[in-house]
Amino acid sequence: MYLKTGEEYIQDMIDMNFELYIDGGKISGKSVVNHPKVKPMIKAIATTYDMQHEEKLKDFLLTKSHFTGETISRWTHVAQTVEDLIRKVDITRYANRRIGMCSFRCVHNAFPALLATTKKIDEAKGTHYYKNAVEYIKYFQKKDLIGCPAMTDPKGDRLLKAHEQSDPDMYLRVVEKDRDGIVLRGAKLCQTGSVCAHEKFVAPSTTHYPGSEDYAVCCAVPGNAKGIKNISARYSQDDRRREDLEWDIGNPKYGFHETVVIFDDVFVPWERVFMCGEVEFTGMLVNLLGACHRPTTGGCKTGWSDVLIGAVQAYAELNGTANVSHVREKITDMISYNETMYSCGIAACVKATYYEGAGMIPDIILANNTKYVASKAVYELIRLAEDITGGIITTLPSEKEFKNPEIAHYLARFYAGANETPAEHRARIVRLIENLTYGAGALCHSAAHGGGSGQACKITMYYASKGEPLQSRVRDAKRICGIGKEEE
Ligand SMILES: Cc1cc2nc3c(=O)[nH]c(=O)nc-3n(C[C@H](O)[C@H](O)[C@H](O)COP(=O)(O)OP(=O)(O)OC[C@H]3O[C@@H](n4cnc5c(N)ncnc54)[C@H](O)[C@@H]3O)c2cc1C
């Protein structure tokens, strides 16, 4: 049994010697890990590794690999039971609540989808992808790794298929194949933690059709493979990630980091390839990946919103409004939105189906509904948070002003709260609310598009329902109003 510690994880990231284009230049190695815009994400992930060693969390976070029987982290496990799926939602909620943001240990969500699809491809085509997938997951578990899901292609004109784009690299593609492996060219956008993860799990962002065979590629690439170039994203509040500021960012310790990842002719050996050209299986892979991943939203966004609800309640208390009826009602609405997201995730897990040789895959309609509900609910949560907190979210002076001796006494006086709560407490809580709503840790962006857009979930739900259960509902409606047969 090997369970990585936070310290070992940080050392891994230093050893991987990532290169990152940021602030107009290029940095590498330790400078990436210690960069003020990257470090908070490294710290967040390191904290999840340390959680695995906490005595009180061992039963909660650890399990046995169904491949080897070895004790492993649940963040590398392939869900085999409904209980495993529910636990996945719960550990995500726990971790996100503890750090106040995305805990980023969710690439293993892809594993049942990967196993189920590779098995089907092998049965139809005589390929060996399933064995590759099994061996890869065993390696991932044994080394207790973290992966970055590399799915989102640039996509150019969204209405054109991959092979119809004027630039052939608008979707990541295979440009060479030989006896040893394949070569990838293109890019993946919006990559969370690409310089904070050991591995990239590369998969198509959409279903591909005949003619787009070069784009039907699924494989695993070491995060620092030759030819990978990471270009840092620009964030709102980037300027607050500075050494001389302590709390102006709202969540001083933890934060995200996203990149554009360029694949400049990256070689991948065959044993790490799980799909290469089998265009007719891209729909199965993409849909099952969505079904496996999206119930986790019911833990992810809820853990994050738990912190938002707590911050808003704390703010109402120091504002003296916590017991005012409309504030209580609004806090209760926030709780209701949050628990609705959670319930959707749990329901998708409870109604899961076992895929032979793979694992438990949540119900596709309920899974997509979880993400769709979350993509809207978070905006209600944010609206209510802003309502209760007031204009201070966008108008509070900076920490530097709070610390300027010439004016600090004014701010200490005019931002003091009920029961003599110090102004700095009000400011810190407001900054956290700002972080979670409109700032560097805003949960709305991750809920709107992270893991697939609400619209993509809606389309999937429609097509998964279009035959059944929609048609039996039509028959029921007709029977009840007297234009259908009674026996139906
Ligand atoms: C915080 C965050 C973290 C993320 N992390 C990752 C990550 O780690 N890995 C990763 O791979 N991706 C990641 N993503 C990307 C995410 O999966 C995508 O943003 C999402 O799938 C939407 O794709 P897009 O951004 O290209 O938007 P688009 O696909 O351009 O969508 C924009 C709008 O256009 C509509 N649209 C698009 N195409 C069509 C069409 N053909 N017909 C009709 N309407 C269409 C969509 O429905 C949507 O309403 C992350 C995103 C965010 C915001």
The ligand as an SDF file (V2000), in Angstrom:
LIG
                    3D

 53 58  0  0  0  0  0  0  0  0999 V2000
  -13.5420   26.6400  -14.2550 C   0  0  0  0  0  0  0  0  0  0  0  0
  -13.4640   25.6850  -15.4030 C   0  0  0  0  0  0  0  0  0  0  0  0
  -12.6590   24.5650  -15.3180 C   0  0  0  0  0  0  0  0  0  0  0  0
  -12.5420   23.6830  -16.3950 C   0  0  0  0  0  0  0  0  0  0  0  0
  -11.6900   22.6120  -16.2950 N   0  0  0  0  0  0  0  0  0  0  0  0
  -11.5190   21.8030  -17.3720 C   0  0  0  0  0  0  0  0  0  0  0  0
  -10.5660   20.7430  -17.3390 C   0  0  0  0  0  0  0  0  0  0  0  0
   -9.8880   20.5210  -16.3500 O   0  0  0  0  0  0  0  0  0  0  0  0
  -10.4230   19.9800  -18.4360 N   0  0  0  0  0  0  0  0  0  0  0  0
  -11.1470   20.1920  -19.5650 C   0  0  0  0  0  0  0  0  0  0  0  0
  -10.9810   19.4600  -20.5270 O   0  0  0  0  0  0  0  0  0  0  0  0
  -12.0400   21.1920  -19.6340 N   0  0  0  0  0  0  0  0  0  0  0  0
  -12.2470   22.0080  -18.5740 C   0  0  0  0  0  0  0  0  0  0  0  0
  -13.1430   23.0410  -18.6330 N   0  0  0  0  0  0  0  0  0  0  0  0
  -13.8120   23.3080  -19.8940 C   0  0  0  0  0  0  0  0  0  0  0  0
  -15.2870   22.9480  -19.9370 C   0  0  0  0  0  0  0  0  0  0  0  0
  -15.4610   21.5630  -20.0190 O   0  0  0  0  0  0  0  0  0  0  0  0
  -15.8570   23.7100  -21.1540 C   0  0  0  0  0  0  0  0  0  0  0  0
  -15.8040   25.0850  -20.8370 O   0  0  0  0  0  0  0  0  0  0  0  0
  -17.2610   23.2910  -21.4990 C   0  0  0  0  0  0  0  0  0  0  0  0
  -17.2770   21.9670  -21.9820 O   0  0  0  0  0  0  0  0  0  0  0  0
  -17.8510   24.2120  -22.5850 C   0  0  0  0  0  0  0  0  0  0  0  0
  -17.0140   24.2650  -23.6950 O   0  0  0  0  0  0  0  0  0  0  0  0
  -16.5040   25.6850  -24.2380 P   0  0  0  0  0  0  0  0  0  0  0  0
  -15.9550   26.4540  -23.1110 O   0  0  0  0  0  0  0  0  0  0  0  0
  -15.6350   25.4260  -25.4090 O   0  0  0  0  0  0  0  0  0  0  0  0
  -17.8110   26.4400  -24.6700 O   0  0  0  0  0  0  0  0  0  0  0  0
  -18.6530   26.2630  -25.9980 P   0  0  0  0  0  0  0  0  0  0  0  0
  -18.6620   24.8250  -26.3760 O   0  0  0  0  0  0  0  0  0  0  0  0
  -18.1890   27.2210  -26.9980 O   0  0  0  0  0  0  0  0  0  0  0  0
  -20.0870   26.6480  -25.4950 O   0  0  0  0  0  0  0  0  0  0  0  0
  -20.5480   28.0090  -25.4200 C   0  0  0  0  0  0  0  0  0  0  0  0
  -22.0270   28.0040  -25.7480 C   0  0  0  0  0  0  0  0  0  0  0  0
  -22.1950   27.6290  -27.1110 O   0  0  0  0  0  0  0  0  0  0  0  0
  -23.0950   26.5330  -27.2030 C   0  0  0  0  0  0  0  0  0  0  0  0
  -22.6470   25.6500  -28.2960 N   0  0  0  0  0  0  0  0  0  0  0  0
  -21.4180   25.1480  -28.4970 C   0  0  0  0  0  0  0  0  0  0  0  0
  -21.4100   24.3510  -29.5900 N   0  0  0  0  0  0  0  0  0  0  0  0
  -22.6560   24.3470  -30.0650 C   0  0  0  0  0  0  0  0  0  0  0  0
  -23.2930   23.7030  -31.1690 C   0  0  0  0  0  0  0  0  0  0  0  0
  -22.6100   22.8940  -31.9960 N   0  0  0  0  0  0  0  0  0  0  0  0
  -24.6140   23.8950  -31.3590 N   0  0  0  0  0  0  0  0  0  0  0  0
  -25.3180   24.6930  -30.5200 C   0  0  0  0  0  0  0  0  0  0  0  0
  -24.7780   25.3370  -29.4460 N   0  0  0  0  0  0  0  0  0  0  0  0
  -23.4610   25.1560  -29.2360 C   0  0  0  0  0  0  0  0  0  0  0  0
  -22.9730   25.8150  -25.8590 C   0  0  0  0  0  0  0  0  0  0  0  0
  -24.1000   25.0210  -25.6020 O   0  0  0  0  0  0  0  0  0  0  0  0
  -22.8390   26.9930  -24.9040 C   0  0  0  0  0  0  0  0  0  0  0  0
  -24.1110   27.5110  -24.6190 O   0  0  0  0  0  0  0  0  0  0  0  0
  -13.2820   23.9220  -17.5700 C   0  0  0  0  0  0  0  0  0  0  0  0
  -14.1210   25.0420  -17.6430 C   0  0  0  0  0  0  0  0  0  0  0  0
  -14.2130   25.9170  -16.5860 C   0  0  0  0  0  0  0  0  0  0  0  0
  -15.1030   27.1220  -16.7160 C   0  0  0  0  0  0  0  0  0  0  0  0
  1  2  1  0
  2  3  1  0
  2 52  2  0
  3  4  2  0
  4  5  1  0
  4 50  1  0
  5  6  2  0
  6  7  1  0
  6 13  1  0
  7  8  2  0
  7  9  1  0
  9 10  1  0
 10 11  2  0
 10 12  1  0
 12 13  2  0
 13 14  1  0
 14 15  1  0
 14 50  1  0
 15 16  1  0
 16 17  1  0
 16 18  1  0
 18 19  1  0
 18 20  1  0
 20 21  1  0
 20 22  1  0
 22 23  1  0
 23 24  1  0
 24 25  2  0
 24 26  1  0
 24 27  1  0
 27 28  1  0
 28 29  2  0
 28 30  1  0
 28 31  1  0
 31 32  1  0
 32 33  1  0
 33 34  1  0
 33 48  1  0
 34 35  1  0
 35 36  1  0
 35 46  1  0
 36 37  1  0
 36 45  1  0
 37 38  2  0
 38 39  1  0
 39 40  1  0
 39 45  2  0
 40 41  1  0
 40 42  2  0
 42 43  1  0
 43 44  2  0
 44 45  1  0
 46 47  1  0
 46 48  1  0
 48 49  1  0
 50 51  2  0
 51 52  1  0
 52 53  1  0
M  END
$$$$
